[in-house]
Amino acid sequence: PGTNTLLLPMQQSLQVRGMTGSKKGSKKKKGGKKNKGAIKAQGAKGETEESASPLELTNTQHEEWVKFQQNIAVEGFETGQTTIVTKAAITGTKSRGGKRVRLQADKELMLSQKSSGRMANLGGGQFPPMRYSDEETERLLALAYAGIPARAGPRRSRHLKRMRIRAWTTRKIKAKEKAFKIAAHFRRMAKISRLAKEVKAIKASAPEVIGQDNDYQQVVLQNYLANMMGIETVKKEIEA
């Protein structure tokens, strides 16, 4: 009394697994395939003894919870309550699920709700079992379209917004072009002023350059005449 009977078979299984694991480790050191077969046979024997134990798996807390859910359940509504005691809940194990399990659950839900004549909540991409006739469909569509209010007229709010955006973009482009033109004007005027200053500087230094050129020409001419006079005197001396 006061203890959960769920712990007893779990402890036994852990002890059996520990014993088989230790034997497997000791046998593995010695080597040989026969030892591995013996270990598997011992493990299978332990599992059969565990399953054949007279102790039954019980979970009082889960059973009380299922009873409470059964008491508050309402017929005609599927709320996903746990109204059946399952072995997975008692042992604490969970199924991995997957696509096959989900499809099976959807199929069972569709069959159960089809037999009860209610709409099936199967998620997206699934059609409910209830069908309307063509006359009923036309009547419902006409009723739905009749509830749509008539259009009062074009508001053209989007058109006005597009016009504002277009005008703002045009002003931005024109401002950029104006800035480019102003910058080009200043570059052109700076080049013109630079050239004018260089020309003025050359004109200011022109007389000095002209004087130096004249002096150089005079020196070259004097050297030429001196050389010519010297050649004439030498010829006269040779003839004499």
PAZAPA-4460 file (N, C-alpha, C; in steps of 0.05 Angstrom, whole numbers, plus 32768, in hexadecimal, padded with zeros to 4 digits):
% residues 240
    n_x    n_y    n_z   ca_x   ca_y   ca_z    c_x    c_y    c_z   seq   type   mol
   8011   7FE8   8000   8000   8000   8000   8012   8019   8000     1      P     A
   8008   802E   7FF2   8017   8047   7FF1   802B   8048   7FDB     2      G     A
   802F   8031   7FCC   8044   8031   7FB6   8035   802C   7F9C     3      T     A
   8041   8036   7F86   8036   8033   7F6B   8041   8018   7F60     4      N     A
   802E   8007   7F57   8036   7FED   7F4C   8044   7FF0   7F31     5      T     A
   8043   8008   7F25   8051   800C   7F0B   806F   8009   7F0D     6      L     A
   807A   8010   7F25   8097   8010   7F28   80A3   7FF4   7F29     7      L     A
   8093   7FE0   7F32   809E   7FC5   7F36   80A7   7FB8   7F1C     8      L     A
   8095   7FB6   7F07   809F   7FAA   7EEE   80B5   7FBA   7EE0     9      P     A
   80B5   7FD5   7EE5   80CA   7FE5   7ED9   80E5   7FDE   7EE6    10      M     A
   80E5   7FDB   7F01   80FD   7FD4   7F0F   8107   7FB8   7F06    11      Q     A
   80F4   7FA6   7F03   80FC   7F8B   7EFA   8109   7F8C   7EDE    12      Q     A
   80FC   7F9C   7ECC   8107   7F9D   7EB1   8123   7FA9   7EB2    13      S     A
   8127   7FBE   7EC3   8141   7FCA   7EC4   8156   7FB7   7ECF    14      L     A
   814E   7FA6   7EE4   8161   7F93   7EEE   8168   7F7E   7ED9    15      Q     A
   8154   7F75   7ECA   8159   7F61   7EB5   816B   7F6C   7EA0    16      V     A
   8166   7F85   7E98   8177   7F92   7E84   8194   7F96   7E8E    17      R     A
   8197   7F9D   7EA8   81B1   7FA0   7EB3   81C1   7F86   7EB4    18      G     A
   81B2   7F71   7EBB   81C0   7F57   7EBC   81C9   7F4E   7EA1    19      M     A
   81B6   7F51   7E8D   81BE   7F49   7E72   81D4   7F5A   7E67    20      T     A
   81D3   7F74   7E6E   81E9   7F86   7E64   8204   7F7F   7E70    21      G     A
   8204   7F78   7E8A   821E   7F71   7E97   8228   7F57   7E8B    22      S     A
   8216   7F43   7E87   821F   7F2A   7E7B   8229   7F2E   7E5F    23      K     A
   821C   7F40   7E51   8224   7F44   7E35   8240   7F50   7E35    24      K     A
   8245   7F63   7E48   825F   7F6F   7E48   8275   7F5B   7E50    25      G     A
   826F   7F4A   7E63   8283   7F36   7E6B   8288   7F21   7E56    26      S     A
   8272   7F1A   7E48   8275   7F06   7E32   8284   7F12   7E1A    27      K     A
   8280   7F2C   7E16   828C   7F38   7DFE   82AA   7F38   7E00    28      K     A
   82B5   7F3A   7E18   82D2   7F3A   7E1B   82DE   7F1F   7E13    29      K     A
   82CF   7F09   7E1A   82D9   7EEF   7E13   82D7   7EEA   7DF5    30      K     A
   82C2   7EF7   7DE8   82C0   7EF4   7DCB   82B0   7EDB   7DC3    31      G     A
   82A7   7EDB   7DA9   8299   7EC3   7DA0   827C   7ECA   7D9A    32      G     A
   8271   7EBF   7D84   8255   7EC4   7D7D   8242   7EB4   7D8F    33      K     A
   824B   7E9E   7D99   8239   7E8E   7DAA   8232   7E9D   7DC3    34      K     A
   8243   7EAC   7DCF   823D   7EBC   7DE7   8227   7ED0   7DE1    35      N     A
   8229   7EDD   7DC9   8214   7EF1   7DC2   81F9   7EE4   7DC0    36      K     A
   81F8   7ECC   7DB4   81DF   7EBE   7DB1   81D4   7EB6   7DCD    37      G     A
   81E5   7EAE   7DDF   81DC   7EA7   7DFA   81D1   7EC0   7E08    38      A     A
   81DE   7ED6   7E04   81D5   7EEF   7E11   81B9   7EF7   7E06    39      I     A
   81B5   7EF5   7DEB   819B   7EFB   7DE0   8186   7EE8   7DEB    40      K     A
   818C   7ECF   7DEE   8178   7EBC   7DF9   8171   7EC2   7E15    41      A     A
   8185   7ECA   7E25   8180   7ED1   7E41   816F   7EEA   7E42    42      Q     A
   8174   7EFF   7E30   8164   7F17   7E30   8147   7F10   7E29    43      G     A
   8143   7EFF   7E15   8127   7EF8   7E0D   8119   7EE9   7E24    44      A     A
   8128   7ED8   7E32   811D   7EC9   7E48   8114   7EDC   7E5E    45      K     A
   8125   7EF1   7E63   811E   7F05   7E78   8105   7F14   7E70    46      G     A
   8102   7F1B   7E56   80EB   7F2A   7E4E   80D1   7F1A   7E50    47      E     A
   80D3   7F00   7E4A   80BB   7EEE   7E4D   80B3   7EEC   7E6A    48      T     A
   80C7   7EEA   7E7B   80C1   7EE8   7E98   80B4   7F02   7EA2    49      E     A
   80BE   7F18   7E97   80B3   7F32   7E9F   8096   7F35   7E96    50      E     A
   8091   7F2D   7E7C   8075   7F30   7E72   8062   7F1C   7E80    51      S     A
   806D   7F06   7E89   805C   7EF2   7E96   8059   7EF7   7EB3    52      A     A
   8063   7F0D   7EBE   8061   7F13   7EDA   8044   7F18   7EE2    53      S     A
   803B   7F0F   7EF9   801F   7F12   7F01   8017   7F2E   7F07    54      P     A
   802B   7F41   7F0A   8024   7F5D   7F10   8018   7F6B   7EF8    55      L     A
   8002   7F79   7EFC   7FF5   7F88   7EE7   7FFC   7FA5   7EE9    56      E     A
   7FFE   7FB3   7ED1   8005   7FCF   7ED1   7FEC   7FE0   7ED7    57      L     A
   7FEF   7FF0   7EEB   7FD9   8002   7EF3   7FE4   801E   7EF8    58      T     A
   7FD3   8032   7EF3   7FDA   804E   7EF8   7FC1   805B   7F02    59      N     A
   7FBF   805E   7F1D   7FA7   8069   7F2A   7FA2   8085   7F21    60      T     A
   7FB7   8095   7F1F   7FB4   80B1   7F18   7FA8   80B4   7EFC    61      Q     A
   7FB2   80A4   7EE9   7FA7   80A5   7ECE   7F8A   809C   7ECD    62      H     A
   7F83   8087   7EDC   7F67   807D   7EDC   7F54   8091   7EE8    63      E     A
   7F5D   809F   7EFD   7F4C   80B4   7F09   7F48   80CB   7EF6    64      E     A
   7F5D   80D1   7EE7   7F5B   80E7   7ED3   7F47   80E0   7EBC    65      W     A
   7F48   80C6   7EB4   7F36   80BD   7E9F   7F19   80BE   7EA9    66      V     A
   7F15   80B5   7EC2   7EFA   80B7   7ECD   7EEF   80D3   7ECE    67      K     A
   7F01   80E6   7ED6   7EF8   8102   7ED7   7EF1   810C   7EBB    68      F     A
   7F01   8105   7EA7   7EFB   810E   7E8C   7EE1   8101   7E81    69      Q     A
   7EDC   80E8   7E89   7EC3   80DC   7E81   7EAB   80E9   7E8D    70      Q     A
   7EAE   80F3   7EA6   7E97   8100   7EB3   7E91   811B   7EA7    71      N     A
   7EA5   8129   7E9E   7EA0   8144   7E93   7E9D   8144   7E75    72      I     A
   7E9F   812C   7E68   7E9C   812B   7E4B   7E7F   8130   7E43    73      A     A
   7E7B   813D   7E2C   7E61   8144   7E21   7E5D   8134   7E08    74      V     A
   7E46   8127   7E05   7E41   8117   7DED   7E3B   812A   7DD6    75      E     A
   7E46   8122   7DBF   7E42   8132   7DA6   7E58   8145   7DA0    76      G     A
   7E6D   8147   7DB1   7E83   8159   7DAD   7E9D   814A   7DB1    77      F     A
   7EAF   814E   7D9E   7ECA   8142   7DA0   7EDD   8158   7DA9    78      E     A
   7EE6   8156   7DC2   7EF8   816A   7DCD   7F14   8160   7DD1    79      T     A
   7F19   8147   7DC9   7F33   813C   7DCC   7F3A   8133   7DE9    80      G     A
   7F25   812E   7DF9   7F2A   8125   7E14   7F33   8107   7E15    81      Q     A
   7F41   8100   7E2A   7F4A   80E5   7E2E   7F35   80D6   7E3E    82      T     A
   7F25   80C6   7E30   7F0F   80B8   7E3D   7F14   8099   7E3E    83      T     A
   7F2C   8090   7E37   7F32   8073   7E37   7F4D   806F   7E44    84      I     A
   7F4E   805B   7E55   7F68   8054   7E62   7F79   8045   7E4E    85      V     A
   7F90   8051   7E48   7FA2   8045   7E34   7FBB   803A   7E41    86      T     A
   7FC7   8026   7E34   7FDF   801A   7E3F   7FF7   802D   7E3D    87      K     A
   7FF7   803E   7E28   800D   8051   7E25   800D   8065   7E3D    88      A     A
   7FF6   806E   7E45   7FF4   8080   7E5C   7FFD   8073   7E76    89      A     A
   7FF6   8059   7E79   7FFD   804B   7E92   801C   8046   7E93    90      I     A
   8027   803D   7E7D   8044   8037   7E7D   8055   804F   7E79    91      T     A
   8049   8065   7E70   8059   807D   7E6B   8067   807E   7E51    92      G     A
   8061   806C   7E3E   806E   806B   7E24   805D   807B   7E10    93      T     A
   806A   8084   7DFC   805D   8094   7DE7   8063   8087   7DCB    94      K     A
   8050   8088   7DBA   8054   807F   7D9E   8060   8096   7D8E    95      S     A
   8071   808F   7D7B   807F   80A4   7D6B   806C   80B2   7D59    96      R     A
   8055   80A5   7D52   8042   80B2   7D40   804C   80B1   7D23    97      G     A
   8048   80C6   7D14   8050   80C7   7CF8   8038   80CA   7CE6    98      G     A
   803D   80CA   7CCC   8028   80CF   7CB9   8013   80B9   7CB9    99      K     A
   801B   80A0   7CBC   8008   808A   7CBC   7FF5   808B   7CD4   100      R     A
   8000   8092   7CEB   7FEF   8094   7D03   7FDB   80AB   7D00   101      V     A
   7FE4   80C2   7CF5   7FD2   80D9   7CF2   7FBC   80D3   7CDE   102      R     A
   7FC3   80C5   7CC8   7FAE   80BE   7CB5   7F9A   80AA   7CC1   103      L     A
   7FA4   8098   7CD1   7F92   8085   7CDE   7F7F   8093   7CF1   104      Q     A
   7F8A   80A6   7D00   7F79   80B5   7D13   7F64   80C6   7D04   105      A     A
   7F6C   80D2   7CEE   7F58   80E2   7CDE   7F43   80D0   7CD2   106      D     A
   7F4B   80B8   7CC9   7F37   80A6   7CBE   7F23   809D   7CD4   107      K     A
   7F2D   8096   7CEC   7F1B   808E   7D01   7F08   80A5   7D09   108      E     A
   7F13   80BE   7D0A   7F02   80D5   7D11   7EED   80D9   7CFC   109      L     A
   7EF3   80D6   7CE3   7EE0   80DA   7CCD   7ECA   80C5   7CCF   110      M     A
   7ED1   80AC   7CD4   7EBD   8097   7CD5   7EAB   809B   7CED   111      L     A
   7EB6   80A3   7D04   7EA6   80A7   7D1C   7E93   80BE   7D19   112      S     A
   7E9C   80D4   7D0D   7E8B   80EB   7D09   7E78   80E8   7CF2   113      Q     A
   7E7F   80D7   7CDE   7E6C   80D2   7CC8   7E55   80C1   7CD2   114      K     A
   7E5A   80AF   7CE5   7E44   809F   7CF0   7E32   80B0   7D01   115      S     A
   7E3D   80C4   7D0F   7E2C   80D6   7D20   7E1F   80EC   7D10   116      S     A
   7E27   80F0   7CF7   7E19   8104   7CE6   7E22   8121   7CEC   117      G     A
   7E3A   8125   7CF7   7E43   8140   7CFD   7E5A   8146   7CEA   118      R     A
   7E62   8160   7CEA   7E78   8169   7CDA   7E92   815E   7CE5   119      M     A
   7EA4   8156   7CD3   7EBE   814B   7CDB   7ED3   8160   7CD9   120      A     A
   7EE1   8165   7CEF   7EF7   8178   7CF0   7F11   816A   7CE9   121      N     A
   7F17   8168   7CCF   7F2E   8158   7CC6   7F45   816A   7CBE   122      L     A
   7F43   8184   7CC2   7F59   8196   7CBB   7F57   819F   7C9E   123      G     A
   7F6C   81AD   7C94   7F6C   81B8   7C79   7F6E   81A2   7C64   124      G     A
   7F62   81A7   7C4D   7F63   8195   7C37   7F50   817D   7C38   125      G     A
   7F3E   817C   7C4C   7F2B   8166   7C4F   7F0F   8171   7C4D   126      Q     A
   7EFE   8162   7C40   7EE2   816A   7C3D   7ED1   815E   7C53   127      F     A
   7EBD   816C   7C5D   7EAC   8161   7C72   7E98   814D   7C66   128      P     A
   7E8E   813B   7C76   7E7B   8127   7C6B   7E61   8133   7C63   129      P     A
   7E5A   814B   7C6D   7E40   8157   7C67   7E41   8164   7C4B   130      M     A
   7E2C   8160   7C3B   7E2B   816B   7C20   7E10   8179   7C1D   131      R     A
   7E11   8190   7C0E   7DF9   819F   7C08   7DF1   8199   7BEB   132      Y     A
   7DD7   819A   7BE7   7DCD   8196   7BCC   7DD2   81AF   7BBB   133      S     A
   7DCE   81AC   7BA1   7DD3   81C3   7B8F   7DC0   81DA   7B95   134      D     A
   7DA7   81D4   7B9A   7D94   81EA   7BA0   7D9B   81F8   7BBA   135      E     A
   7DA3   81E8   7BCE   7DAB   81F4   7BE8   7DC4   8205   7BE4   136      E     A
   7DD7   81FB   7BD4   7DEF   820B   7BD0   7DEA   8225   7BC2   137      T     A
   7DD8   8224   7BAD   7DD1   823D   7B9F   7DC3   8251   7BB2   138      E     A
   7DB2   8246   7BC3   7DA4   8258   7BD5   7DB7   8265   7BE9   139      R     A
   7DCA   8255   7BF4   7DDD   8261   7C06   7DF0   8275   7BF9   140      L     A
   7DF8   826F   7BE0   7E09   8282   7BD2   7DFA   829C   7BCC   141      L     A
   7DE1   829A   7BC4   7DD1   82B2   7BBF   7DCD   82C2   7BD9   142      A     A
   7DC9   82B4   7BEF   7DC7   82C2   7C09   7DE1   82D0   7C10   143      L     A
   7DF7   82C3   7C0B   7E11   82CF   7C12   7E17   82E7   7C01   144      A     A
   7E12   82E5   7BE6   7E17   82FC   7BD5   7E04   8313   7BDA   145      Y     A
   7DEC   830D   7BE3   7DD9   8322   7BE9   7DE2   8333   7C01   146      A     A
   7DF2   8326   7C13   7DFB   8335   7C2A   7E13   8347   7C25   147      G     A
   7E1F   8346   7C0D   7E35   8357   7C07   7E2B   8372   7BFF   148      I     A
   7E34   8388   7C0C   7E2A   83A3   7C05   7E33   83AB   7BEA   149      P     A
   7E23   83BB   7BDD   7E2A   83C5   7BC2   7E41   83D9   7BC4   150      A     A
   7E50   83DA   7BAE   7E67   83EC   7BAE   7E5E   8409   7BAA   151      R     A
   7E67   841A   7BBC   7E5F   8436   7BBB   7E6C   8446   7BA4   152      A     A
   7E82   843C   7B9A   7E91   844B   7B86   7EAF   8449   7B8B   153      G     A
   7EBE   8451   7B77   7EDC   844F   7B7B   7EE5   8465   7B8D   154      P     A
   7EF5   845D   7BA1   7F00   8471   7BB3   7F1A   847D   7BA8   155      R     A
   7F28   846E   7B98   7F41   8476   7B8B   7F56   847F   7BA0   156      R     A
   7F55   8473   7BB7   7F69   847A   7BCC   7F85   8470   7BC3   157      S     A
   7F85   8458   7BB7   7F9F   844D   7BAE   7FAA   845E   7B97   158      R     A
   7F98   8468   7B86   7FA1   8479   7B70   7FAE   8493   7B7B   159      H     A
   7FA1   849F   7B8F   7FAD   84B7   7B9B   7FC7   84B1   7BA8   160      L     A
   7FC9   849B   7BB5   7FE3   8494   7BC2   7FF9   8490   7BAD   161      K     A
   7FF2   8482   7B97   8005   847E   7B82   800E   8499   7B76   162      R     A
   7FFB   84AC   7B73   8002   84C6   7B68   8015   84D5   7B7B   163      M     A
   8010   84D3   7B95   8022   84E0   7BA8   803E   84D4   7BA7   164      R     A
   803F   84B9   7BA5   8059   84AC   7BA4   8068   84B4   7B8A   165      I     A
   8059   84B5   7B74   8065   84BC   7B5B   8070   84D9   7B5B   166      R     A
   8060   84EC   7B66   806A   8507   7B68   8082   850A   7B7A   167      A     A
   8082   84FB   7B90   8099   84FC   7BA3   80B2   84F1   7B95   168      W     A
   80AF   84DB   7B86   80C6   84CF   7B78   80D0   84E3   7B62   169      T     A
   80BE   84F0   7B54   80C6   8503   7B40   80D6   851A   7B4C   170      T     A
   80CD   8524   7B63   80DB   853A   7B70   80F7   8531   7B79   171      R     A
   80F9   8519   7B83   8113   850F   7B8B   8126   850D   7B73   172      K     A
   811C   8503   7B5D   812D   8500   7B45   8136   851B   7B3B   173      I     A
   8124   852E   7B3A   812B   8549   7B31   813F   8557   7B43   174      K     A
   813C   8552   7B5D   814F   855E   7B70   816B   8553   7B6C   175      A     A
   816D   8538   7B67   8187   852C   7B62   8193   8538   7B48   176      K     A
   8183   853A   7B33   818D   8546   7B1A   8197   8562   7B1E   177      E     A
   8188   8572   7B2D   8191   858E   7B33   81AB   858E   7B42   178      K     A
   81AE   857D   7B55   81C7   857C   7B64   81DE   8574   7B52   179      A     A
   81DA   8561   7B40   81EF   8559   7B2D   81F6   8570   7B1B   180      F     A
   81E3   857F   7B11   81E8   8596   7AFF   81F8   85AC   7B0E   181      K     A
   81F0   85B1   7B27   81FF   85C6   7B37   821C   85BE   7B3B   182      I     A
   8220   85A4   7B42   823B   859A   7B46   824C   859C   7B2C   183      A     A
   8240   8595   7B16   824E   8597   7AFC   8255   85B4   7AF6   184      A     A
   8243   85C7   7AFC   8248   85E3   7AF7   8260   85ED   7B07   185      H     A
   8260   85E5   7B21   8277   85EE   7B31   8291   85E2   7B28   186      F     A
   8290   85C9   7B1F   82A9   85BD   7B15   82B2   85CB   7AFB   187      R     A
   829F   85D2   7AEA   82A7   85E0   7AD1   82B2   85FB   7AD7   188      R     A
   82A6   860A   7AE9   82B0   8625   7AF0   82CB   8624   7AFE   189      M     A
   82D0   8610   7B0E   82EA   860D   7B1B   82FF   8607   7B07   190      A     A
   82F9   85F8   7AF3   830D   85F2   7ADD   8313   860C   7ACE   191      K     A
   82FE   861B   7AC7   8302   8634   7AB8   8314   8648   7AC8   192      I     A
   830E   864B   7AE2   831D   865D   7AF3   833A   8654   7AF5   193      S     A
   833F   863A   7AF7   835A   8630   7AF9   836A   8636   7AE0   194      R     A
   835D   8631   7AC9   836B   8638   7AAF   8371   8656   7AAD   195      L     A
   835E   8667   7AB5   8362   8684   7AB4   837A   868C   7AC5   196      A     A
   837C   8681   7ADD   8392   8688   7AEF   83AD   867F   7AE3   197      K     A
   83AD   8667   7AD7   83C6   865D   7ACB   83CF   8670   7AB4   198      E     A
   83BB   8678   7AA3   83C2   868B   7A8D   83CD   86A5   7A97   199      V     A
   83C1   86B0   7AAC   83CA   86CA   7AB8   83E6   86C7   7AC3   200      K     A
   83EC   86B0   7AD0   8407   86AB   7ADA   841B   86AA   7AC4   201      A     A
   8415   869D   7AAD   8427   869B   7A97   842C   86B6   7A8A   202      I     A
   8416   86C6   7A88   8419   86E1   7A7C   842A   86F3   7A8F   203      K     A
   8428   86F0   7AA9   8438   8700   7ABB   8455   86FA   7AB9   204      A     A
   845C   86E0   7AB5   8478   86D8   7AB3   8483   86D8   7A96   205      S     A
   8474   86E1   7A83   847C   86E1   7A67   8494   86F4   7A61   206      A     A
   8495   870D   7A6B   84AC   871F   7A65   84C7   8713   7A6E   207      P     A
   84C8   8707   7A85   84E1   86FB   7A8F   84E9   86E5   7A7C   208      E     A
   84D7   86D4   7A74   84DD   86BE   7A62   84E7   86C8   7A47   209      V     A
   84DA   86DE   7A3D   84E3   86EA   7A24   84FF   86F5   7A25   210      I     A
   8505   8703   7A3C   8520   870E   7A40   8535   86F8   7A41   211      G     A
   852F   86E2   7A50   8542   86CC   7A52   8546   86BF   7A36   212      Q     A
   8532   86BD   7A26   8534   86B2   7A0C   8546   86C3   79F9   213      D     A
   8542   86DD   79FB   8553   86F0   79EB   8570   86EE   79F3   214      N     A
   8575   86ED   7A0D   8591   86EB   7A16   859E   86D1   7A0C   215      D     A
   858F   86BC   7A0D   859A   86A2   7A03   85A0   86A3   79E6   216      Y     A
   858E   86B0   79D7   8593   86B2   79BA   85AC   86C3   79B4   217      Q     A
   85B0   86D8   79C3   85C8   86E9   79BF   85E1   86D9   79C4   218      Q     A
   85E2   86CA   79D9   85F9   86B9   79E0   85FF   86A5   79CA   219      V     A
   85EA   8698   79C0   85EE   8684   79AB   85F9   8692   7992   220      V     A
   85EF   86AA   798B   85F9   86B8   7973   8616   86C0   7976   221      L     A
   861D   86CA   798E   8639   86D2   7992   864C   86BA   798F   222      Q     A
   8645   86A4   799A   8655   868C   7998   8658   8683   797A   223      N     A
   8644   8686   796C   8645   867E   7950   8658   8691   7940   224      Y     A
   8655   86AB   7945   8666   86BE   7937   8684   86BA   793E   225      L     A
   8688   86B4   7958   86A4   86B0   7961   86B0   8697   7953   226      A     A
   86A0   8684   7951   86AA   866C   7943   86AF   8671   7926   227      N     A
   869E   8680   7919   86A1   8686   78FD   86BA   8697   78F8   228      M     A
   86BF   86AB   7909   86D6   86BC   7906   86F0   86AC   790A   229      M     A
   86F0   869A   791D   8708   868A   7921   870E   8678   790A   230      G     A
   86FB   866D   78FC   8700   865C   78E5   870B   866C   78CE   231      I     A
   8702   8685   78CA   870C   8696   78B4   8729   869E   78B8   232      E     A
   8731   86A4   78D0   874E   86AB   78D6   8760   8693   78D1   233      T     A
   8757   867C   78D8   8768   8664   78D3   876B   865F   78B6   234      V     A
   8757   8663   78A6   875A   865F   7889   876D   8673   787D   235      K     A
   876C   868C   7886   877F   86A0   787B   879C   8699   7882   236      K     A
   87A1   8690   789A   87BC   8688   78A1   87C6   8671   7890   237      E     A
   87B5   865E   788A   87BD   8648   7879   87C4   8650   785D   238      I     A
   87B4   8662   7852   87B9   866C   7836   87D3   867C   7834   239      E     A
   87D9   868C   7849   87F1   869C   7848   8809   868A   784B   240      A     A
***
